[in-house]
Amino acid sequence: MEETAQAQLTEAIRELLEGGREERLADVLAGAHPADVSRVIRELPLEDQVRVFRLLTPQQAGAVLAELDDPILRELIGSLDEAEVSRALDRMPSDEVVNVVEELPKEQAEELLDLMEEEKAEEVQELLEYPERTAGRLMSPDFVAVPETVTVARAIEHIRKAKTGDGAFYVYVVDDHDHLVGFVPLHRLITADPAAPIRTIRTEDVESVTVDTDQEEVARLVQRYNVIQIPVVDANRRLLGTIGVDDVIDVLREEATEDIQRLGGVGGDENVLDPPRSVLPKRLIWRLVNLATAIIAASVIGLFEKTIAHLAVLAVFMPIVASEGGIATTQTATVVVRGIALGDLTRSVLWRVLWKEMWLALATGAVSGFALATVAYAWKGNLLLSLILGVALIFNMLVAAVVGTLIPIALKAFRIDPAIASSVIITTFTDVCGFFSFLGLATLLIRFLL
């Protein structure tokens, strides 16, 4: 149903563009959600994207920009007047402006900030000073905070006058030095006695993060404690901003996408609409790394050239051993990397996870090894070759389980993204160990195989 409505909106906008009915198109756009308009813009040629954008109100234009991703965002802004873009940015929350300008070339971003309202531009500049992927970069400086000495009635009056009241889920309570000392949910504030001091109804145990907290950790805390907002404080616990659940959802999507792409050997920030030239370096580096690891595996095979020359049938079964090790690696590493990302895999459960993966490796290896040995015997009629294949496969499964569990954790300890482990390091281990075990056993027992 949702896809049908989106398709109808896209078709209607296309028809109005073709017919030049811009007044009617402006009415249609005014009644559409910015997220839906952004999806339409992604499907239009650049010329029509500009026409649609110019029919939006400044506030709606800002909301649409916030929904667009690079490279569409960069191309669209590059085709618009800077004054048009700055007017839209002025209507956006500061944290959303950050998301837009950080996708742009530095010079262009600075020019847009110079054209924006001074107060808004200063807020954006302050947020941009925090490192990427931290709570400081992610937070919104718009929140509602009241002194702990005021009454409920005064707090409600403060919300009425605050520009940020529309997006408030909690009222934060601070002391005389702006230190965070608690919060009050809006529903509790509304039902409380107006004459009661705010400190008597506050919740003192408030979960917060510092400005340098990694965005993944922020997402885990929001998920763990089921909060709609989480406050951001400095080293002295002064309240600086808040991060909403909508931003956390974006972080979860971004991090999950990055993990999936890196598990597949793709740059974590690649988009399906990225131009080929920008993608080429990201893809090429992983291809070259994979080539290097493939050469290492090939060198192991080279050690047993004489064995293969005497018994060519070994070459037939080598891809099977490598393939089974590869799928075992992918399964283990995917579960482990996701467990690390979600915070489920900690040191306290490491040995439990390793034991589970080794048990699975033995079980799946025994079944797969028996099946492969049966097929090999039926195909080639050599019992010893079949047994060697089965043993090599079980050994390779165990290697995949061990390295698939331990290497991502080791990479995490060295502050390296563990998602890169599956397609590069672990696969190399399983290929090398698989070939070495299979061809090594065959070399030792070759006189019985001939």
SEMI-466111 format. One line per 4 residues: number of its first residue (from 1); their letters; for each residue x, z, y of C-alpha. Coordinates in pm, 1 decimal. Example, Ala and Ser with C-alpha at 12.3 -4.5 7.8 and 13.67 -1.06 7.14 Angstrom:
REM residues 2
1) AS) 1230.0,780.0,-450.0; 1367.0,714.0,-106.0
END
This chain:
REM residues 450
1) MEET) 0.0,0.0,0.0; 278.4,90.8,242.7; 470.1,-228.9,162.1; 152.9,-433.0,215.9
5) AQAQ) 98.0,-279.4,561.4; 463.3,-344.1,652.2; 435.8,-705.8,537.0; 118.8,-751.3,743.7
9) LTEA) 289.8,-609.0,1053.5; 589.7,-838.3,1001.3; 367.8,-1142.8,959.8; 161.0,-1053.0,1268.0
13) IREL) 472.6,-1013.4,1483.6; 615.8,-1342.0,1356.8; 292.8,-1527.5,1438.2; 271.8,-1376.7,1786.8
17) LEGG) 635.6,-1465.8,1852.8; 581.0,-1824.4,1742.8; 266.6,-1850.8,1955.7; 433.2,-1700.4,2260.8
21) REER) 158.3,-1438.5,2292.6; 376.6,-1167.5,2437.6; 100.0,-957.7,2592.6; -75.2,-928.3,2258.3
25) LADV) 259.3,-865.4,2088.0; 332.6,-580.4,2331.1; 0.1,-420.6,2236.1; 79.3,-452.0,1864.0
29) LAGA) 423.5,-299.5,1912.6; 282.4,-12.7,2118.9; 58.4,84.2,1826.8; 329.0,57.0,1560.3
33) HPAD) 564.8,331.9,1446.2; 928.3,281.3,1559.9; 1048.4,297.8,1196.6; 815.8,7.7,1108.8
37) VSRV) 925.2,-190.9,1414.6; 1290.3,-142.3,1317.9; 1220.8,-282.6,969.6; 1061.6,-589.9,1128.5
41) IREL) 1357.7,-635.6,1362.9; 1597.5,-636.4,1064.7; 1419.3,-944.1,926.5; 1410.7,-1143.9,1251.6
45) PLED) 1676.8,-1376.6,1393.5; 1878.2,-1226.9,1678.8; 1691.5,-1420.5,1949.5; 1356.7,-1281.7,1833.1
49) QVRV) 1504.3,-931.9,1795.9; 1585.7,-937.8,2167.3; 1236.2,-1062.9,2256.8; 1071.8,-785.5,2057.1
53) FRLL) 1301.4,-516.9,2196.0; 1228.8,-617.1,2556.4; 854.9,-570.2,2497.9; 900.0,-207.6,2394.2
57) TPQQ) 861.8,83.3,2632.3; 1194.3,261.6,2710.3; 1091.5,560.6,2497.2; 984.9,342.0,2202.9
61) AGAV) 1296.7,127.3,2242.5; 1512.5,436.4,2209.8; 1327.7,543.1,1894.8; 1376.3,195.1,1745.7
65) LAEL) 1749.2,197.3,1822.9; 1777.1,531.7,1643.4; 1633.8,370.2,1328.2; 1871.2,72.0,1322.2
69) DDPI) 2202.3,65.9,1136.8; 2517.0,-128.2,1199.4; 2559.5,-432.5,1204.4; 2203.1,-504.3,1328.6
73) LREL) 2239.6,-234.4,1594.5; 2571.4,-369.1,1719.8; 2449.7,-730.2,1737.0; 2127.9,-636.6,1915.8
77) IGSL) 2296.2,-417.1,2177.7; 2557.7,-687.2,2232.6; 2279.6,-933.3,2319.1; 2104.2,-704.3,2568.7
81) DEAE) 2186.2,-607.4,2923.4; 2368.9,-276.0,2941.5; 2109.4,-146.3,3188.3; 1832.5,-213.1,2933.2
85) VSRA) 2017.2,-23.1,2662.5; 2107.7,269.4,2888.5; 1741.8,312.5,2992.1; 1646.1,337.8,2625.6
89) LDRM) 1928.6,581.2,2553.5; 1817.5,805.3,2839.8; 1484.9,856.7,2660.2; 1649.0,957.9,2332.5
93) PSDE) 1761.1,1303.2,2215.7; 2134.9,1349.0,2267.4; 2213.8,1371.7,1895.3; 2038.7,1037.6,1834.2
97) VVNV) 2231.6,878.5,2120.6; 2548.5,992.0,1944.3; 2437.8,811.6,1628.3; 2394.4,491.8,1830.2
101) VEEL) 2708.4,490.8,2045.6; 2942.9,590.2,1762.0; 2854.5,260.5,1591.5; 2970.7,61.8,1896.5
105) PKEQ) 3317.4,-44.9,2010.6; 3478.4,226.6,2224.1; 3477.2,25.7,2549.2; 3112.1,-70.7,2513.9
109) AEEL) 3011.7,288.0,2431.2; 3194.2,419.2,2739.4; 3024.1,161.3,2965.2; 2681.4,262.2,2836.3
113) LDLM) 2755.3,631.5,2888.1; 2860.8,559.5,3246.1; 2521.0,397.8,3313.1; 2320.9,683.6,3161.8
117) EEEK) 2187.9,984.8,3348.8; 2477.5,1219.7,3418.8; 2334.2,1524.1,3240.7; 2245.5,1330.0,2925.1
121) AEEV) 2582.0,1151.2,2922.6; 2766.9,1483.4,2944.7; 2570.0,1623.3,2650.3; 2653.5,1315.1,2443.3
125) QELL) 3022.1,1332.8,2535.9; 3035.5,1697.4,2427.4; 2887.1,1612.5,2088.9; 3126.4,1320.2,2043.2
129) EYPE) 3420.9,1557.2,2083.9; 3337.7,1724.5,1753.5; 3488.3,1564.2,1439.6; 3274.0,1318.0,1246.3
133) RTAG) 3069.2,1448.2,953.2; 3061.3,1803.0,1092.3; 2773.2,2020.4,1206.1; 2893.4,1991.1,1566.5
137) RLMS) 2856.9,1613.1,1564.3; 2522.4,1635.7,1386.1; 2353.1,1910.2,1587.8; 2099.9,1877.4,1866.9
141) PDFV) 2171.5,2082.1,2181.1; 1794.6,2102.6,2244.5; 1648.5,2428.5,2114.1; 1440.2,2725.2,2228.0
145) AVPE) 1618.9,3058.4,2264.8; 1501.5,3377.7,2434.5; 1676.8,3706.4,2514.0; 1610.6,3988.8,2270.9
149) TVTV) 1480.0,4205.5,2557.2; 1174.4,3991.2,2642.7; 819.8,4043.6,2515.9; 623.4,3805.0,2294.2
153) ARAI) 417.1,3696.4,2596.2; 731.4,3609.9,2794.3; 872.3,3419.3,2495.4; 554.0,3209.7,2466.8
157) EHIR) 564.8,3139.0,2838.9; 928.9,3032.5,2801.2; 828.9,2783.1,2530.2; 556.3,2639.2,2755.4
161) KAKT) 810.0,2567.8,3027.6; 1090.3,2449.7,2800.3; 1153.1,2075.0,2780.3; 1249.6,2115.4,2415.1
165) GDGA) 933.6,2296.1,2305.9; 786.2,1993.1,2125.8; 1056.2,1995.1,1861.6; 1079.4,2369.7,1815.3
169) FYVY) 1010.1,2518.8,1472.3; 1175.9,2852.2,1539.5; 1240.6,3056.6,1849.0; 1598.0,3185.1,1836.9
173) VVDD) 1681.5,3529.4,1969.9; 2009.8,3585.6,2153.6; 2177.9,3882.3,2320.0; 2316.6,3900.3,2674.1
177) HDHL) 2617.8,3688.4,2574.2; 2415.8,3415.3,2395.9; 2517.0,3545.1,2052.9; 2262.4,3458.8,1783.7
181) VGFV) 2094.6,3779.7,1665.9; 1781.9,3650.3,1491.4; 1490.5,3408.9,1493.5; 1110.7,3411.5,1498.3
185) PLHR) 895.0,3141.6,1331.5; 636.8,3001.4,1572.8; 339.7,3110.6,1361.8; 463.2,3472.4,1369.8
189) LITA) 514.8,3455.3,1745.0; 161.0,3324.3,1807.8; -5.8,3596.1,1599.5; 204.0,3886.6,1731.3
193) DPAA) 95.3,4139.2,1993.9; 178.4,3979.2,2333.8; 315.1,4311.2,2460.9; 550.7,4364.6,2164.5
197) PIRT) 926.9,4322.7,2229.7; 1060.5,4010.1,2061.9; 1332.1,4212.1,1884.6; 1064.7,4400.2,1685.5
201) IRTE) 933.2,4084.3,1516.0; 1257.0,3890.0,1477.8; 1427.7,3818.1,1147.4; 1785.9,3937.2,1181.3
205) DVES) 1919.5,3779.6,862.1; 1948.9,3420.8,987.2; 2144.9,3154.1,802.7; 2372.7,2958.9,1036.4
209) VTVD) 2668.6,2721.2,1025.7; 2968.8,2679.4,1252.8; 3041.8,2360.7,1443.2; 3316.9,2260.3,1199.2
213) TDQE) 3104.3,2300.2,883.1; 3096.9,1982.0,676.0; 2764.3,1800.4,686.8; 2733.9,1814.0,306.8
217) EVAR) 2754.0,2192.4,318.4; 2487.5,2195.8,591.0; 2258.0,1989.5,368.3; 2317.1,2225.1,74.4
221) LVQR) 2230.2,2530.6,283.7; 1907.4,2375.5,414.0; 1811.2,2280.0,59.9; 1905.9,2620.7,-85.4
225) YNVI) 1720.9,2833.2,170.0; 1426.7,2595.0,232.7; 1456.7,2609.6,611.0; 1329.5,2347.9,854.1
229) QIPV) 1612.5,2405.7,1101.3; 1951.2,2565.9,1080.9; 2131.0,2698.4,1391.3; 2487.1,2597.5,1478.7
233) VDAN) 2718.4,2857.0,1632.9; 3076.8,2871.4,1752.5; 3349.9,3104.1,1623.4; 3206.8,3388.2,1833.1
237) RRLL) 2854.9,3325.7,1699.4; 2725.1,3187.8,2028.8; 2427.8,2957.2,1970.3; 2517.2,2594.8,2052.1
241) GTIG) 2252.5,2382.8,1879.5; 2033.9,2324.3,1577.2; 2016.5,2077.8,1289.8; 1671.5,1974.1,1169.1
245) VDDV) 1558.4,1878.4,821.3; 1516.3,1515.6,937.4; 1890.5,1499.0,1006.5; 1960.8,1662.7,670.7
249) IDVL) 1758.6,1394.7,491.7; 1973.7,1130.2,660.9; 2288.2,1315.3,550.6; 2167.0,1336.8,190.3
253) REEA) 2089.6,963.7,188.7; 2425.2,879.9,346.1; 2625.1,1099.1,108.4; 2436.3,978.6,-200.6
257) TEDI) 2488.3,616.4,-96.8; 2856.2,679.6,-34.6; 2902.4,845.1,-376.3; 2723.2,562.4,-557.1
261) QRLG) 2926.9,296.8,-376.5; 3258.3,467.9,-437.0; 3177.3,523.7,-802.7; 3139.9,145.8,-814.6
265) GVGG) 3465.3,83.4,-628.3; 3299.2,-12.6,-298.2; 3369.6,127.8,48.2; 3138.2,420.7,112.9
269) DENV) 3011.3,280.0,444.8; 2933.1,-75.3,331.6; 2590.2,-218.3,411.9; 2421.6,-515.3,241.4
273) LDPP) 2394.4,-687.9,581.3; 2759.5,-640.4,679.9; 2938.1,-968.1,767.3; 3188.4,-1093.4,503.9
277) RSVL) 3491.4,-1046.6,729.6; 3426.5,-675.5,778.8; 3366.7,-623.3,407.4; 3671.1,-818.9,287.6
281) PKRL) 3937.8,-550.1,352.2; 3725.0,-278.3,189.5; 3657.3,-484.1,-121.2; 4011.0,-623.7,-143.5
285) IWRL) 4186.0,-286.8,-145.4; 3979.9,-171.5,-443.9; 4037.0,-501.4,-624.5; 4411.6,-464.4,-576.7
289) VNLA) 4403.8,-102.9,-693.8; 4205.9,-209.2,-1000.2; 4454.6,-491.1,-1061.6; 4740.0,-239.1,-1058.7
293) TAII) 4563.7,-13.0,-1308.6; 4478.7,-312.4,-1528.1; 4845.5,-406.6,-1533.6; 4929.9,-53.5,-1650.3
297) AASV) 4680.4,-89.5,-1935.3; 4818.4,-434.3,-2018.1; 5170.8,-295.0,-2032.7; 5055.7,-56.1,-2305.4
301) IGLF) 4925.6,-351.8,-2503.1; 5260.6,-522.8,-2442.9; 5436.0,-241.6,-2631.0; 5255.3,-352.6,-2946.5
305) EKTI) 5299.0,-731.6,-2917.5; 5469.8,-753.9,-3256.6; 5191.8,-558.7,-3425.7; 4925.6,-784.3,-3271.2
309) AHLA) 5128.5,-1093.9,-3366.0; 5137.0,-980.8,-3730.3; 4773.0,-873.6,-3733.6; 4575.7,-1082.2,-3480.0
313) VLAV) 4245.9,-919.7,-3580.3; 4348.0,-615.6,-3374.3; 4291.3,-820.4,-3056.7; 3928.8,-870.9,-3158.2
317) FMPI) 3851.2,-498.4,-3153.5; 4055.8,-388.3,-2849.7; 3780.3,-472.8,-2594.9; 3533.3,-261.3,-2793.3
321) VASE) 3752.0,49.1,-2775.8; 3810.1,-3.0,-2402.2; 3442.5,-70.3,-2333.6; 3323.5,243.5,-2514.0
325) GGIA) 3579.9,450.7,-2325.0; 3459.8,295.2,-2000.9; 3094.2,386.0,-2052.5; 3188.5,738.3,-2161.0
329) TTQT) 3396.1,771.0,-1844.5; 3110.8,649.7,-1623.7; 2860.6,888.0,-1780.9; 3082.6,1195.0,-1752.9
333) ATVV) 3219.5,1121.1,-1406.1; 2875.1,1039.7,-1264.2; 2732.4,1373.8,-1376.4; 3039.9,1568.9,-1264.1
337) VRGI) 3071.1,1401.1,-923.2; 2701.5,1454.9,-855.0; 2735.0,1817.2,-964.6; 3020.5,1864.1,-718.6
341) ALGD) 2820.2,1699.5,-438.5; 2523.8,1929.7,-499.6; 2742.6,2239.0,-527.3; 2631.6,2302.3,-887.9
345) LTRS) 2976.2,2257.6,-1042.3; 3185.0,2558.3,-941.6; 3491.7,2720.8,-1097.2; 3274.2,2977.7,-1271.8
349) VLWR) 3095.4,2709.2,-1475.8; 3389.3,2467.8,-1518.0; 3472.2,2561.0,-1878.0; 3105.9,2556.0,-1972.1
353) VLWK) 3075.5,2201.4,-1836.6; 3400.8,2092.9,-2003.0; 3286.4,2233.3,-2338.4; 2953.1,2053.1,-2305.9
357) EMWL) 3121.3,1719.2,-2229.0; 3370.3,1758.2,-2517.2; 3087.5,1845.4,-2757.5; 2899.1,1536.3,-2643.8
361) ALAT) 3217.2,1328.9,-2675.8; 3268.3,1439.7,-3035.9; 2903.0,1382.2,-3126.1; 2868.0,1042.6,-2958.4
365) GAVS) 3217.8,944.6,-3068.8; 3139.7,1027.2,-3433.4; 2817.0,825.7,-3430.6; 2967.2,531.8,-3238.5
369) GFAL) 3286.8,544.2,-3446.2; 3090.2,537.4,-3772.6; 2880.3,246.2,-3647.8; 3189.2,51.9,-3535.1
373) ATVA) 3374.5,125.0,-3858.7; 3075.6,2.0,-4060.5; 3053.4,-320.4,-3859.6; 3430.7,-374.8,-3881.3
377) YAWK) 3431.1,-326.9,-4258.5; 3135.1,-558.8,-4306.2; 3299.6,-815.7,-4081.6; 3664.2,-803.1,-4193.7
381) GNLL) 3645.8,-617.3,-4525.3; 3938.7,-387.5,-4439.5; 3859.4,-19.0,-4495.4; 4177.5,116.7,-4334.8
385) LSLI) 4125.5,-93.0,-4020.3; 3769.9,39.8,-4000.1; 3891.0,401.3,-4023.1; 4156.0,342.0,-3755.1
389) LGVA) 3890.4,201.1,-3523.1; 3662.8,499.5,-3579.5; 3939.0,755.7,-3516.1; 4063.0,571.4,-3204.8
393) LIFN) 3710.5,560.4,-3065.1; 3654.3,935.0,-3115.0; 3990.3,1010.5,-2952.0; 3907.6,788.2,-2654.2
397) MLVA) 3571.4,959.6,-2608.9; 3746.0,1298.2,-2593.8; 3992.6,1167.6,-2336.0; 3702.5,1036.0,-2126.5
401) AVVG) 3528.7,1374.5,-2141.3; 3837.4,1572.8,-2039.5; 3963.2,1350.5,-1758.5; 3608.8,1267.6,-1644.8
405) TLIP) 3551.5,1638.5,-1588.1; 3887.6,1760.7,-1462.5; 4008.8,1474.8,-1242.7; 3712.4,1477.1,-999.1
409) IALK) 3755.2,1854.4,-963.1; 4129.7,1814.3,-902.5; 4065.9,1547.8,-639.4; 3813.8,1774.4,-468.4
413) AFRI) 4073.6,2053.2,-461.5; 4313.6,1817.5,-280.5; 4037.1,1718.8,-35.6; 4007.8,1368.1,-180.2
417) DPAI) 3660.9,1227.5,-237.9; 3602.9,1269.7,-614.7; 3367.9,970.4,-617.9; 3671.0,739.1,-625.5
421) ASSV) 3783.0,885.7,-959.6; 3557.4,699.5,-1200.7; 3643.3,343.2,-1116.0; 4015.6,392.7,-1066.2
425) IITT) 4194.4,691.1,-1217.3; 3977.0,788.4,-1513.0; 3922.6,432.6,-1632.4; 4298.5,385.7,-1639.8
429) FTDV) 4336.5,698.8,-1854.8; 4074.8,585.5,-2106.6; 4207.9,229.4,-2126.3; 4566.6,344.5,-2178.2
433) CGFF) 4476.4,616.2,-2429.6; 4230.8,391.0,-2612.3; 4478.3,106.4,-2656.4; 4763.4,343.2,-2739.4
437) SFLG) 4569.0,530.1,-3007.6; 4424.2,218.3,-3168.4; 4739.1,4.1,-3160.7; 4967.1,301.3,-3228.3
441) LATL) 4782.1,393.1,-3546.7; 4775.6,29.1,-3649.8; 5152.8,2.6,-3595.6; 5220.7,313.1,-3806.2
445) LIRF) 5002.5,186.9,-4089.3; 5059.0,-186.2,-4054.3; 5216.6,-224.7,-4397.3; 4893.3,-99.1,-4552.9
449) LL) 4682.3,-329.3,-4336.9; 4859.1,-656.8,-4422.3
END
